[in-house]
Amino acid sequence: MTELEQLYSAYFSDVYGYLKRLTGDGHLAGELTSDTFFRAMQGLPTYREQGSARGWLFRIAKNLYLDHRRRNRRLQPLEALPESALPPDPAPDPAQAAQHADEALRLHRLVHRLPEPGKEVFLLRVYGELSFAQIGAVFGKTANWACVTYHRARQKLREEMEAQDEEKL
């Protein structure tokens, strides 16, 4: 098995999942995932293992996503992740399930309104399950930068949720 095949089998689902959460579109995520591994194949001879291979692939994926966004400026930020991206509840009570789905949708809407890079750092940490060191590597920054950015984004989400709760009262 070649090195690229090993990377592909080890990280395909991680890269695809990350891109699907960024784009909200399975088809586009599949295209960008293919492009990511194509770029990785081209860059493999010069790749120096300064960080994790996963972080390297996420950096390629992020850059391809940003390139796509620049080419298609008419795309607006996503309002919410698709239902398939929501975490499943094991046999919840229907009333609880409805409340959980509403809260999850509300959270996803708020996440997608976060300014960059906080939005992406939050998604990488929560959904991509990357460490702060790996997130820092994706952005070419330190683990401390990633940690601070994540906590600021989380604090902003908490404030927005509290503000919305107060409006309801």
Buried (B, 14 or more C-beta within 10 A) or exposed (E): EEEEEEBBEEBBEBBBBBBBBBBBBBEBBBBBBBBBBEBBBEEBEEEEEEBBBBBBBBBBBBEBBEEBEEEEEEEEEBEBBEEEBBEEEEEEEEEEEEEBBEEBBBBBBBBBBBEEBBBBBBBBBBBBEBBBBBBBBBBEBBBEBBBBBBBBBBEBBEEBBEEEEEEEE
